[in-house]
């Protein structure tokens, strides 16, 4: 029976996809499922059992399914079904559930969906569309410690649209400067913004500007190996060969100091050199 309910929920989620690039519908109170006291207790019981089950287990999914049979408009339960599947790289399974979370609570989960599609499933245009829609409907904001503009910039960066990536990183920087006016520039704007602005300038062959941005990133994350590496490459391109050699060697010496975002356990970030799958994270330059 549980298996049949699980299949039904997957089918239902797939059949009710919405075009989030054109509209966001918020349920009215009259459209929401109102629970009796008995049903509320049942839902709470299923959620307690789900929390006790291993997060990646089918058992946990089944308990969430049981709760959703009673409360199908719970955006949070849909998000809880999607999240572990994305972390397991089962994107096609998780996507319908994530869409359901957005359907039932777009203000809470539209930006989250854009973030997931940027870093996890790499659906860059969909990510751009959703984050821009979140900006339009709910205003500029932050998701997972970064601005919407930051993730839109990463989307464009991964699509080799470097001018657009720069445009949105500049918007992100301005937003953070406005939000944290009393902080120094390197602190007000996240070190990852400075890093990716350096990457964009590098791709645009503006090597001196790239170095300036990597230096700003390194003011906060002082031995950030990825920033050191790209700074070294930019120095080579600027004709400063000896300084470049020393900088890349320093990057190798600090190869464990890579991007330290929470999601790095599940994904490789754009332009991340020293990630776990890279031989550069375990080998020294002079051993090649």
URHUMO-V208723 format. One record per residue. RES is the residue in one letter. OMEGA is omega as a letter, one per 30 degrees, with the letter a starting at -180 (NA if undefined). BURIAL is b if it has 16 or more other ideal C-beta (glycine too) atoms within 10 Angstrom, else e. Layout:
# URHUMO-V208723
((RES & OMEGA & BURIAL) (RES & OMEGA & BURIAL))
This chain:
# URHUMO-V208723
((X & l & e) (X & a & e) (X & l & e) (X & l & e) (X & a & e) (X & l & b) (X & l & e) (X & a & e) (X & l & b) (X & a & b) (X & a & e) (X & l & e) (X & a & b) (X & a & e) (X & a & e) (X & l & e) (X & l & e) (X & l & e) (X & a & e) (X & l & b) (X & a & e) (X & a & e) (X & l & e) (X & a & b) (X & l & e) (X & a & e) (X & l & e) (X & a & e) (X & a & e) (X & a & e) (X & a & e) (X & l & e) (X & l & e) (X & a & e) (X & l & e) (X & l & e) (X & a & e) (X & a & e) (X & l & e) (X & l & e) (X & l & e) (X & l & b) (X & l & b) (X & l & e) (X & l & e) (X & l & b) (X & l & b) (X & l & e) (X & l & b) (X & a & b) (X & l & e) (X & l & e) (X & l & e) (X & a & e) (X & a & e) (X & a & e) (X & l & e) (X & l & e) (X & l & e) (X & l & b) (X & a & b) (X & l & b) (X & l & b) (X & l & b) (X & a & b) (X & l & b) (X & a & b) (X & l & b) (X & a & e) (X & a & b) (X & a & b) (X & a & e) (X & l & e) (X & l & b) (X & a & b) (X & l & b) (X & l & b) (X & l & b) (X & l & b) (X & l & b) (X & a & b) (X & a & b) (X & a & b) (X & l & b) (X & l & b) (X & l & b) (X & l & b) (X & a & e) (X & l & e) (X & a & e) (X & a & b) (X & l & e) (X & a & b) (X & a & b) (X & l & b) (X & l & b) (X & l & b) (X & l & b) (X & l & b) (X & l & b) (X & l & b) (X & a & b) (X & a & b) (X & l & b) (X & a & b) (X & a & b) (X & a & e) (X & a & e) (X & l & b) (X & l & b) (X & l & b) (X & l & b) (X & l & b) (X & l & b) (X & a & b) (X & a & b) (X & l & b) (X & a & b) (X & a & b) (X & a & b) (X & l & b) (X & l & e) (X & a & b) (X & a & b) (X & l & e) (X & l & b) (X & l & b) (X & a & b) (X & a & b) (X & a & b) (X & l & b) (X & l & b) (X & l & b) (X & l & b) (X & a & b) (X & a & e) (X & a & e) (X & a & e) (X & l & e) (X & a & b) (X & a & e) (X & l & b) (X & a & b) (X & l & e) (X & a & e) (X & l & b) (X & l & b) (X & a & b) (X & l & b) (X & a & b) (X & l & b) (X & l & b) (X & l & b) (X & l & b) (X & a & b) (X & l & b) (X & a & b) (X & l & b) (X & a & e) (X & l & e) (X & a & b) (X & l & b) (X & l & e) (X & l & b) (X & l & b) (X & l & b) (X & a & b) (X & l & b) (X & l & b) (X & l & e) (X & l & b) (X & l & b) (X & l & b) (X & l & e) (X & a & b) (X & l & b) (X & l & e) (X & a & e) (X & a & e) (X & a & e) (X & a & e) (X & a & e) (X & l & e) (X & a & e) (X & a & e) (X & l & b) (X & a & e) (X & l & b) (X & a & b) (X & a & b) (X & l & b) (X & l & b) (X & l & b) (X & a & b) (X & a & b) (X & l & b) (X & l & b) (X & l & b) (X & a & b) (X & l & b) (X & l & b) (X & l & b) (X & l & b) (X & l & e) (X & l & e) (X & a & b) (X & l & b) (X & l & e) (X & l & b) (X & a & b) (X & l & b) (X & a & b) (X & l & b) (X & l & b) (X & l & e) (X & l & b) (X & a & b) (X & l & b) (X & a & e) (X & l & b) (X & a & b) (X & a & e) (X & a & e) (X & a & b) (X & a & b) (X & l & b) (X & l & b) (X & a & b) (X & a & b) (X & l & b) (X & l & b) (X & l & b) (X & l & b) (X & l & b) (X & l & b) (X & a & b) (X & l & e) (X & l & e) (X & a & e) (X & a & b) (X & a & e) (X & l & e) (X & l & e) (X & a & b) (X & a & e) (X & a & e) (X & l & b) (X & l & b) (X & l & e) (X & l & e) (X & l & b) (X & a & b) (X & a & e) (X & a & b) (X & l & b) (X & l & e) (X & a & b) (X & l & b) (X & a & b) (X & l & e) (X & a & e) (X & a & e) (X & a & b) (X & l & e) (X & a & e) (X & a & e) (X & l & b) (X & a & e) (X & l & b) (X & l & b) (X & l & b) (X & a & b) (X & a & b) (X & l & b) (X & a & e) (X & a & e) (X & a & e) (X & l & e) (X & l & e) (X & l & b) (X & a & b) (X & a & e) (X & l & e) (X & a & e) (X & a & e) (X & l & e) (X & a & e) (X & NA & e))
